[in-house]
């Protein structure tokens, strides 16, 4: 059995991590606030420092095709789309379109709406229906 590996995140370590991350853009900050206004369900949104990491991963891998499972209000989708070059695509799937209006507005306001392909339905069905080409460069399962 493999030993569990984890990083102890002390407050000072977390403060350092957050200080190294670029601050949210205006669109990201608005989306954070709109999502937090939803109440307890807002816990499904990734924190901004994880969004910074997703943008960085998309950039440094040269990703052009990304698949994301779990869209919610679109914050992680936005982070991934920001990291893609023009012509890149994030295929994001969610079981519900309940919050897709919030997500689409943020993607539009950030100028990345053309990089996002939102698919509603069970993720297993969405993933099975993906073509073999182009290859998927990056996957985020949230």
OpenMM code with the backbone's topology and positions (N, CA, C; nanometers):
from openmm import Vec3, app, unit

residues = "UNK UNK UNK UNK UNK UNK UNK UNK UNK UNK UNK UNK UNK UNK UNK UNK UNK UNK UNK UNK UNK UNK UNK UNK UNK UNK UNK UNK UNK UNK UNK UNK UNK UNK UNK UNK UNK UNK UNK UNK UNK UNK UNK UNK UNK UNK UNK UNK UNK UNK UNK UNK UNK UNK UNK UNK UNK UNK UNK UNK UNK UNK UNK UNK UNK UNK UNK UNK UNK UNK UNK UNK UNK UNK UNK UNK UNK UNK UNK UNK UNK UNK UNK UNK UNK UNK UNK UNK UNK UNK UNK UNK UNK UNK UNK UNK UNK UNK UNK UNK UNK UNK UNK UNK UNK UNK UNK UNK UNK UNK UNK UNK UNK UNK UNK UNK UNK UNK UNK UNK UNK UNK UNK UNK UNK UNK UNK UNK UNK UNK UNK UNK UNK UNK UNK UNK UNK UNK UNK UNK UNK UNK".split()
positions = [
    Vec3(0.0840, -0.1188, 0.0000),
    Vec3(0.0000, 0.0000, 0.0000),
    Vec3(0.0883, 0.1248, 0.0000),
    Vec3(0.0567, 0.2181, -0.0861),
    Vec3(0.1328, 0.3421, -0.0927),
    Vec3(0.0998, 0.4319, 0.0252),
    Vec3(0.2017, 0.4941, 0.0768),
    Vec3(0.1799, 0.5902, 0.1844),
    Vec3(0.1139, 0.7148, 0.1269),
    Vec3(0.0291, 0.7742, 0.2057),
    Vec3(-0.0336, 0.8995, 0.1615),
    Vec3(0.0717, 1.0089, 0.1573),
    Vec3(0.0669, 1.0871, 0.0535),
    Vec3(0.1588, 1.1988, 0.0409),
    Vec3(0.0763, 1.3264, 0.0390),
    Vec3(0.1091, 1.4155, 0.1249),
    Vec3(0.0410, 1.5441, 0.1226),
    Vec3(0.1342, 1.6526, 0.1727),
    Vec3(0.1012, 1.7717, 0.1375),
    Vec3(0.1792, 1.8877, 0.1770),
    Vec3(0.1034, 1.9589, 0.2870),
    Vec3(0.1702, 1.9808, 0.3973),
    Vec3(0.1078, 2.0561, 0.5048),
    Vec3(0.1041, 2.2021, 0.4612),
    Vec3(-0.0136, 2.2582, 0.4615),
    Vec3(-0.0309, 2.3961, 0.4174),
    Vec3(-0.0537, 2.4835, 0.5409),
    Vec3(0.0554, 2.5342, 0.5939),
    Vec3(0.0442, 2.6256, 0.7065),
    Vec3(-0.0074, 2.7600, 0.6553),
    Vec3(-0.0532, 2.8432, 0.7444),
    Vec3(-0.1027, 2.9741, 0.7028),
    Vec3(0.0071, 3.0557, 0.6353),
    Vec3(0.1292, 3.0504, 0.6872),
    Vec3(0.2369, 3.1287, 0.6258),
    Vec3(0.2721, 3.0758, 0.4868),
    Vec3(0.2684, 2.9433, 0.4688),
    Vec3(0.2927, 2.8863, 0.3367),
    Vec3(0.1813, 2.9261, 0.2393),
    Vec3(0.0575, 2.9203, 0.2862),
    Vec3(-0.0550, 2.9601, 0.2016),
    Vec3(-0.0452, 3.1085, 0.1646),
    Vec3(-0.0125, 3.1923, 0.2603),
    Vec3(0.0025, 3.3360, 0.2331),
    Vec3(0.1098, 3.3609, 0.1279),
    Vec3(0.2208, 3.2862, 0.1368),
    Vec3(0.3278, 3.2984, 0.0380),
    Vec3(0.2782, 3.2568, -0.1003),
    Vec3(0.2081, 3.1438, -0.1067),
    Vec3(0.1536, 3.0948, -0.2334),
    Vec3(0.0627, 3.1999, -0.2984),
    Vec3(-0.0274, 3.2536, -0.2207),
    Vec3(-0.1212, 3.3527, -0.2737),
    Vec3(-0.0476, 3.4791, -0.3178),
    Vec3(0.0553, 3.5172, -0.2439),
    Vec3(0.1320, 3.6372, -0.2801),
    Vec3(0.2046, 3.6202, -0.4132),
    Vec3(0.2380, 3.4968, -0.4499),
    Vec3(0.3082, 3.4718, -0.5760),
    Vec3(0.2142, 3.4691, -0.6963),
    Vec3(0.0882, 3.4438, -0.6730),
    Vec3(-0.0096, 3.4350, -0.7817),
    Vec3(-0.0501, 3.5742, -0.8279),
    Vec3(-0.0640, 3.5893, -0.9588),
    Vec3(-0.1126, 3.7171, -1.0088),
    Vec3(-0.2558, 3.7371, -0.9603),
    Vec3(-0.2955, 3.8610, -0.9364),
    Vec3(-0.4315, 3.8848, -0.8867),
    Vec3(-0.5355, 3.8545, -0.9940),
    Vec3(-0.6602, 3.8327, -0.9518),
    Vec3(-0.7659, 3.8080, -1.0502),
    Vec3(-0.7852, 3.9286, -1.1422),
    Vec3(-0.8178, 3.8999, -1.2668),
    Vec3(-0.8567, 4.0084, -1.3574),
    Vec3(-0.9918, 4.0608, -1.3115),
    Vec3(-1.0360, 4.1694, -1.3691),
    Vec3(-1.1677, 4.2234, -1.3349),
    Vec3(-1.2787, 4.1227, -1.3615),
    Vec3(-1.2702, 4.0530, -1.4733),
    Vec3(-1.3716, 3.9525, -1.5072),
    Vec3(-1.3669, 3.8379, -1.4073),
    Vec3(-1.2473, 3.7927, -1.3729),
    Vec3(-1.2356, 3.6847, -1.2752),
    Vec3(-1.2909, 3.7277, -1.1395),
    Vec3(-1.2586, 3.8484, -1.0969),
    Vec3(-1.3079, 3.8972, -0.9678),
    Vec3(-1.4606, 3.9051, -0.9685),
    Vec3(-1.5183, 3.9530, -1.0782),
    Vec3(-1.6638, 3.9599, -1.0896),
    Vec3(-1.7245, 3.8194, -1.0815),
    Vec3(-1.6620, 3.7222, -1.1480),
    Vec3(-1.7130, 3.5858, -1.1455),
    Vec3(-1.7003, 3.5256, -1.0054),
    Vec3(-1.5913, 3.5528, -0.9364),
    Vec3(-1.5753, 3.5080, -0.7977),
    Vec3(-1.6902, 3.5620, -0.7132),
    Vec3(-1.7179, 3.6908, -0.7259),
    Vec3(-1.8226, 3.7541, -0.6461),
    Vec3(-1.9612, 3.7011, -0.6829),
    Vec3(-1.9875, 3.6841, -0.8122),
    Vec3(-2.1177, 3.6300, -0.8546),
    Vec3(-2.1372, 3.4880, -0.8040),
    Vec3(-2.0304, 3.4107, -0.8051),
    Vec3(-2.0390, 3.2729, -0.7567),
    Vec3(-2.0568, 3.2698, -0.6051),
    Vec3(-1.9811, 3.3503, -0.5319),
    Vec3(-1.9943, 3.3543, -0.3864),
    Vec3(-2.1342, 3.3973, -0.3433),
    Vec3(-2.1983, 3.4801, -0.4232),
    Vec3(-2.3340, 3.5252, -0.3922),
    Vec3(-2.4361, 3.4119, -0.3999),
    Vec3(-2.3992, 3.3000, -0.4590),
    Vec3(-2.4897, 3.1853, -0.4688),
    Vec3(-2.5036, 3.1110, -0.3364),
    Vec3(-2.4189, 3.1427, -0.2393),
    Vec3(-2.4273, 3.0780, -0.1082),
    Vec3(-2.3405, 2.9543, -0.0984),
    Vec3(-2.3881, 2.8556, -0.0231),
    Vec3(-2.3080, 2.7359, 0.0068),
    Vec3(-2.2591, 2.6622, -0.1162),
    Vec3(-2.3355, 2.6648, -0.2237),
    Vec3(-2.2964, 2.5935, -0.3456),
    Vec3(-2.1671, 2.6501, -0.4058),
    Vec3(-2.1302, 2.7711, -0.3676),
    Vec3(-2.0094, 2.8360, -0.4195),
    Vec3(-1.8829, 2.7584, -0.3853),
    Vec3(-1.8905, 2.6668, -0.2881),
    Vec3(-1.7727, 2.5883, -0.2526),
    Vec3(-1.7247, 2.5016, -0.3687),
    Vec3(-1.8081, 2.4848, -0.4717),
    Vec3(-1.7671, 2.4061, -0.5882),
    Vec3(-1.6664, 2.4798, -0.6761),
    Vec3(-1.6528, 2.6100, -0.6574),
    Vec3(-1.5587, 2.6876, -0.7382),
    Vec3(-1.4163, 2.6698, -0.6864),
    Vec3(-1.3211, 2.6550, -0.7796),
    Vec3(-1.1812, 2.6461, -0.7392),
    Vec3(-1.1350, 2.7816, -0.6869),
    Vec3(-1.0359, 2.7833, -0.5975),
    Vec3(-0.9809, 2.9116, -0.5532),
    Vec3(-0.8938, 2.9731, -0.6629),
    Vec3(-0.8722, 3.1034, -0.6524),
    Vec3(-0.7995, 3.1746, -0.7565),
    Vec3(-0.6586, 3.1194, -0.7789),
    Vec3(-0.5880, 3.0798, -0.6722),
    Vec3(-0.4518, 3.0286, -0.6915),
    Vec3(-0.4517, 2.9011, -0.7762),
    Vec3(-0.5573, 2.8224, -0.7708),
    Vec3(-0.5673, 2.7059, -0.8588),
    Vec3(-0.5971, 2.7492, -1.0025),
    Vec3(-0.6741, 2.8556, -1.0177),
    Vec3(-0.7007, 2.9084, -1.1521),
    Vec3(-0.5712, 2.9557, -1.2168),
    Vec3(-0.4863, 3.0210, -1.1400),
    Vec3(-0.3566, 3.0659, -1.1908),
    Vec3(-0.2751, 2.9449, -1.2380),
    Vec3(-0.2780, 2.8370, -1.1608),
    Vec3(-0.2055, 2.7155, -1.1986),
    Vec3(-0.2622, 2.6561, -1.3276),
    Vec3(-0.3945, 2.6527, -1.3427),
    Vec3(-0.4550, 2.5980, -1.4650),
    Vec3(-0.4149, 2.6797, -1.5879),
    Vec3(-0.4155, 2.8114, -1.5754),
    Vec3(-0.3735, 2.8969, -1.6864),
    Vec3(-0.2282, 2.8679, -1.7225),
    Vec3(-0.1443, 2.8578, -1.6208),
    Vec3(-0.0023, 2.8286, -1.6425),
    Vec3(0.0161, 2.6919, -1.7088),
    Vec3(-0.0552, 2.5903, -1.6625),
    Vec3(-0.0435, 2.4565, -1.7217),
    Vec3(-0.0844, 2.4566, -1.8688),
    Vec3(-0.1925, 2.5274, -1.8996),
    Vec3(-0.2354, 2.5345, -2.0397),
    Vec3(-0.1280, 2.6016, -2.1251),
    Vec3(-0.0671, 2.7075, -2.0721),
    Vec3(0.0364, 2.7796, -2.1482),
    Vec3(0.1633, 2.6979, -2.1659),
    Vec3(0.2157, 2.6431, -2.0573),
    Vec3(0.3465, 2.5776, -2.0663),
    Vec3(0.3408, 2.4434, -2.1392),
    Vec3(0.2225, 2.3825, -2.1451),
    Vec3(0.2110, 2.2575, -2.2202),
    Vec3(0.1819, 2.2834, -2.3673),
    Vec3(0.1530, 2.4092, -2.4014),
    Vec3(0.1177, 2.4411, -2.5394),
    Vec3(-0.0161, 2.3802, -2.5793),
    Vec3(-0.1006, 2.3591, -2.4822),
    Vec3(-0.2298, 2.2947, -2.5082),
    Vec3(-0.3120, 2.3729, -2.6092),
    Vec3(-0.3751, 2.2985, -2.6972),
    Vec3(-0.4694, 2.3566, -2.7937),
    Vec3(-0.6074, 2.2963, -2.7742),
    Vec3(-0.6118, 2.1788, -2.7124),
    Vec3(-0.7375, 2.1089, -2.6899),
    Vec3(-0.7421, 2.0607, -2.5453),
    Vec3(-0.8377, 2.1137, -2.4702),
    Vec3(-0.8514, 2.0825, -2.3288),
    Vec3(-0.9911, 2.0270, -2.3040),
    Vec3(-0.9997, 1.9283, -2.2163),
    Vec3(-1.1290, 1.8755, -2.1733),
    Vec3(-1.1400, 1.8986, -2.0234),
    Vec3(-1.2553, 1.9503, -1.9830),
    Vec3(-1.2823, 1.9743, -1.8417),
    Vec3(-1.4135, 1.9057, -1.8063),
    Vec3(-1.4128, 1.8344, -1.6952),
    Vec3(-1.5352, 1.7717, -1.6452),
    Vec3(-1.5775, 1.8490, -1.5215),
    Vec3(-1.6926, 1.9137, -1.5297),
    Vec3(-1.7448, 1.9944, -1.4199),
    Vec3(-1.7250, 2.1419, -1.4475),
    Vec3(-1.8307, 2.2089, -1.4881),
    Vec3(-1.8204, 2.3495, -1.5292),
    Vec3(-1.8643, 2.4468, -1.4205),
    Vec3(-1.9769, 2.4186, -1.3565),
    Vec3(-2.0374, 2.5064, -1.2558),
    Vec3(-2.0535, 2.6465, -1.3152),
    Vec3(-1.9948, 2.7506, -1.2545),
    Vec3(-2.0088, 2.8867, -1.3077),
    Vec3(-1.8955, 2.9248, -1.4020),
    Vec3(-1.8111, 2.8299, -1.4365),
    Vec3(-1.7132, 2.8511, -1.5427),
    Vec3(-1.5805, 2.9122, -1.5051),
    Vec3(-1.5467, 2.9164, -1.3752),
    Vec3(-1.4218, 2.9812, -1.3357),
    Vec3(-1.2987, 2.9038, -1.3835),
    Vec3(-1.2977, 2.7731, -1.3642),
    Vec3(-1.1824, 2.6955, -1.4110),
    Vec3(-1.1783, 2.6925, -1.5629),
    Vec3(-1.2948, 2.6904, -1.6264),
    Vec3(-1.2997, 2.6966, -1.7732),
    Vec3(-1.2362, 2.8259, -1.8213),
    Vec3(-1.2710, 2.9354, -1.7561),
    Vec3(-1.2146, 3.0658, -1.7900),
    Vec3(-1.0633, 3.0638, -1.7764),
    Vec3(-1.0132, 3.0076, -1.6672),
    Vec3(-0.8682, 3.0011, -1.6450),
    Vec3(-0.7990, 2.9213, -1.7547),
    Vec3(-0.8574, 2.8081, -1.7905),
    Vec3(-0.7990, 2.7261, -1.8965),
    Vec3(-0.8033, 2.7987, -2.0308),
    Vec3(-0.9161, 2.8604, -2.0624),
    Vec3(-0.9310, 2.9310, -2.1904),
    Vec3(-0.8328, 3.0469, -2.2024),
    Vec3(-0.8076, 3.1159, -2.0928),
    Vec3(-0.7113, 3.2262, -2.0935),
    Vec3(-0.5721, 3.1749, -2.1308),
    Vec3(-0.5403, 3.0525, -2.0893),
    Vec3(-0.4092, 2.9953, -2.1177),
    Vec3(-0.3924, 2.9377, -2.2568),
    Vec3(-0.5013, 2.9303, -2.3328),
    Vec3(-0.4941, 2.8727, -2.4674),
    Vec3(-0.4599, 2.9777, -2.5723),
    Vec3(-0.3956, 2.9358, -2.6801),
    Vec3(-0.3726, 3.0284, -2.7917),
    Vec3(-0.5019, 3.0468, -2.8707),
    Vec3(-0.5050, 3.1470, -2.9551),
    Vec3(-0.6198, 3.1649, -3.0448),
    Vec3(-0.6386, 3.0357, -3.1225),
    Vec3(-0.7621, 2.9932, -3.1372),
    Vec3(-0.7912, 2.8685, -3.2068),
    Vec3(-0.7959, 2.7480, -3.1149),
    Vec3(-0.7519, 2.7633, -2.9897),
    Vec3(-0.7585, 2.6546, -2.8934),
    Vec3(-0.9011, 2.6387, -2.8419),
    Vec3(-0.9301, 2.5213, -2.7843),
    Vec3(-1.0656, 2.4940, -2.7371),
    Vec3(-1.0649, 2.4218, -2.6041),
    Vec3(-1.1527, 2.4673, -2.5152),
    Vec3(-1.1824, 2.3952, -2.3927),
    Vec3(-1.3207, 2.3336, -2.4122),
    Vec3(-1.3261, 2.2020, -2.4138),
    Vec3(-1.4542, 2.1326, -2.4130),
    Vec3(-1.4866, 2.1088, -2.2669),
    Vec3(-1.5889, 2.1742, -2.2170),
    Vec3(-1.6256, 2.1604, -2.0771),
    Vec3(-1.7633, 2.0984, -2.0679),
    Vec3(-1.7775, 2.0038, -1.9784),
    Vec3(-1.9071, 1.9370, -1.9681),
    Vec3(-1.9592, 1.9418, -1.8257),
    Vec3(-2.0897, 1.9531, -1.8176),
    Vec3(-2.1572, 1.9567, -1.6888),
    Vec3(-2.2900, 1.8849, -1.7033),
    Vec3(-2.3379, 1.8321, -1.5958),
    Vec3(-2.4637, 1.7589, -1.5971),
    Vec3(-2.5835, 1.8544, -1.6039),
    Vec3(-2.5618, 1.9811, -1.5687),
    Vec3(-2.6713, 2.0782, -1.5611),
    Vec3(-2.6319, 2.2097, -1.6269),
    Vec3(-2.7297, 2.2781, -1.6827),
    Vec3(-2.7030, 2.4112, -1.7378),
    Vec3(-2.7493, 2.5207, -1.6418),
    Vec3(-2.7719, 2.4837, -1.5158),
    Vec3(-2.8252, 2.5770, -1.4163),
    Vec3(-2.7444, 2.7068, -1.4058),
    Vec3(-2.6132, 2.6970, -1.4122),
    Vec3(-2.5275, 2.8156, -1.3956),
    Vec3(-2.4570, 2.8553, -1.5252),
    Vec3(-2.4980, 2.7992, -1.6364),
    Vec3(-2.4272, 2.8258, -1.7619),
    Vec3(-2.4404, 2.9711, -1.8076),
    Vec3(-2.5488, 3.0373, -1.7710),
    Vec3(-2.5625, 3.1786, -1.8068),
    Vec3(-2.4551, 3.2642, -1.7411),
    Vec3(-2.4267, 3.2365, -1.6161),
    Vec3(-2.3199, 3.3072, -1.5437),
    Vec3(-2.1865, 3.2798, -1.6120),
    Vec3(-2.1625, 3.1524, -1.6439),
    Vec3(-2.0362, 3.1129, -1.7071),
    Vec3(-2.0194, 3.1799, -1.8429),
    Vec3(-2.1212, 3.1704, -1.9263),
    Vec3(-2.1122, 3.2272, -2.0617),
    Vec3(-2.0874, 3.3778, -2.0600),
    Vec3(-2.1502, 3.4470, -1.9657),
    Vec3(-2.1290, 3.5918, -1.9548),
    Vec3(-1.9829, 3.6224, -1.9220),
    Vec3(-1.9242, 3.5449, -1.8307),
    Vec3(-1.7838, 3.5673, -1.7934),
    Vec3(-1.6912, 3.5378, -1.9108),
    Vec3(-1.7171, 3.4278, -1.9813),
    Vec3(-1.6325, 3.3930, -2.0967),
    Vec3(-1.6403, 3.5015, -2.2031),
    Vec3(-1.7602, 3.5532, -2.2255),
    Vec3(-1.7792, 3.6608, -2.3242),
    Vec3(-1.7043, 3.7858, -2.2799),
    Vec3(-1.7235, 3.8240, -2.1528),
    Vec3(-1.6597, 3.9455, -2.1015),
    Vec3(-1.5073, 3.9367, -2.1047),
    Vec3(-1.4532, 3.8159, -2.0918),
    Vec3(-1.3078, 3.7967, -2.0954),
    Vec3(-1.2545, 3.7813, -2.2371),
    Vec3(-1.3443, 3.7735, -2.3344),
    Vec3(-1.3011, 3.7608, -2.4730),
    Vec3(-1.2545, 3.6215, -2.5113),
    Vec3(-1.2987, 3.5182, -2.4376),
    Vec3(-1.2566, 3.3814, -2.4685),
    Vec3(-1.3742, 3.2901, -2.5037),
    Vec3(-1.4906, 3.3467, -2.5212),
    Vec3(-1.6094, 3.2657, -2.5500),
    Vec3(-1.5899, 3.1749, -2.6715),
    Vec3(-1.5131, 3.2227, -2.7697),
    Vec3(-1.4894, 3.1423, -2.8906),
    Vec3(-1.3982, 3.0224, -2.8654),
    Vec3(-1.3361, 3.0151, -2.7474),
    Vec3(-1.2482, 2.9035, -2.7124),
    Vec3(-1.3190, 2.7985, -2.6264),
    Vec3(-1.4469, 2.8204, -2.5956),
    Vec3(-1.5189, 2.7326, -2.5036),
    Vec3(-1.6321, 2.6609, -2.5757),
    Vec3(-1.6361, 2.5302, -2.5573),
    Vec3(-1.7421, 2.4442, -2.6108),
    Vec3(-1.8083, 2.3757, -2.4921),
    Vec3(-1.9206, 2.4326, -2.4452),
    Vec3(-1.9932, 2.3796, -2.3300),
    Vec3(-2.0882, 2.2702, -2.3755),
    Vec3(-2.0784, 2.1542, -2.3108),
    Vec3(-2.1657, 2.0414, -2.3433),
    Vec3(-2.2378, 1.9978, -2.2162),
    Vec3(-2.3699, 1.9921, -2.2260),
    Vec3(-2.4528, 1.9553, -2.1114),
    Vec3(-2.4959, 1.8097, -2.1249),
    Vec3(-2.4768, 1.7331, -2.0185),
    Vec3(-2.5155, 1.5925, -2.0157),
    Vec3(-2.4182, 1.5151, -1.9298),
    Vec3(-2.4432, 1.3866, -1.9109),
    Vec3(-2.3518, 1.3042, -1.8321),
    Vec3(-2.2106, 1.3060, -1.8934),
    Vec3(-2.1110, 1.3261, -1.8095),
    Vec3(-1.9726, 1.3356, -1.8580),
    Vec3(-1.9299, 1.2110, -1.9331),
    Vec3(-1.9703, 1.0946, -1.8858),
    Vec3(-1.9303, 0.9706, -1.9531),
    Vec3(-1.9777, 0.9700, -2.0982),
    Vec3(-2.0990, 1.0169, -2.1218),
    Vec3(-2.1507, 1.0224, -2.2592),
    Vec3(-2.0757, 1.1263, -2.3422),
    Vec3(-2.0501, 1.2411, -2.2820),
    Vec3(-1.9763, 1.3468, -2.3526),
    Vec3(-1.8371, 1.2979, -2.3912),
    Vec3(-1.7692, 1.2338, -2.2983),
    Vec3(-1.6331, 1.1863, -2.3244),
    Vec3(-1.6313, 1.0762, -2.4305),
    Vec3(-1.7286, 0.9858, -2.4244),
    Vec3(-1.7357, 0.8792, -2.5257),
    Vec3(-1.7569, 0.9361, -2.6654),
    Vec3(-1.8259, 1.0480, -2.6750),
    Vec3(-1.8593, 1.1064, -2.8053),
    Vec3(-1.7466, 1.1910, -2.8648),
    Vec3(-1.6395, 1.2149, -2.7887),
    Vec3(-1.5295, 1.2968, -2.8403),
    Vec3(-1.4590, 1.2235, -2.9535),
    Vec3(-1.4229, 1.2961, -3.0582),
    Vec3(-1.3487, 1.2326, -3.1682),
    Vec3(-1.2052, 1.2016, -3.1260),
    Vec3(-1.1412, 1.1116, -3.1981),
    Vec3(-1.0015, 1.0774, -3.1693),
    Vec3(-0.9065, 1.1908, -3.2062),
    Vec3(-0.9449, 1.2708, -3.3021),
    Vec3(-0.8625, 1.3843, -3.3455),
    Vec3(-0.9442, 1.5119, -3.3354),
    Vec3(-0.8904, 1.6216, -3.2935),
    Vec3(-0.7506, 1.6370, -3.2521),
    Vec3(-0.7284, 1.5725, -3.1147),
    Vec3(-0.6041, 1.5427, -3.0880),
    Vec3(-0.5674, 1.4831, -2.9593),
    Vec3(-0.5992, 1.5798, -2.8469),
    Vec3(-0.6317, 1.5272, -2.7316),
    Vec3(-0.6555, 1.6092, -2.6137),
    Vec3(-0.5198, 1.6343, -2.5485),
    Vec3(-0.4884, 1.7601, -2.5234),
    Vec3(-0.3590, 1.7967, -2.4669),
    Vec3(-0.3597, 1.8044, -2.3149),
    Vec3(-0.4751, 1.8358, -2.2567),
    Vec3(-0.4834, 1.8579, -2.1145),
    Vec3(-0.6243, 1.8250, -2.0682),
    Vec3(-0.6359, 1.7609, -1.9512),
    Vec3(-0.7665, 1.7272, -1.8954),
    Vec3(-0.7717, 1.7762, -1.7524),
    Vec3(-0.8849, 1.8363, -1.7147),
    Vec3(-0.9074, 1.8780, -1.5762),
    Vec3(-1.0411, 1.8191, -1.5311),
    Vec3(-1.0340, 1.7307, -1.4325),
    Vec3(-1.1550, 1.6702, -1.3776),
    Vec3(-1.1775, 1.7321, -1.2407),
    Vec3(-1.2850, 1.8062, -1.2328),
    Vec3(-1.3143, 1.8804, -1.1094),
    Vec3(-1.4357, 1.8185, -1.0419),
] * unit.nanometer
topology = app.Topology()
chain = topology.addChain("A")
for resn in residues:
    res = topology.addResidue(resn, chain)
    for name in ("N", "CA", "C"):
        topology.addAtom(name, app.Element.getBySymbol(name[0]), res)
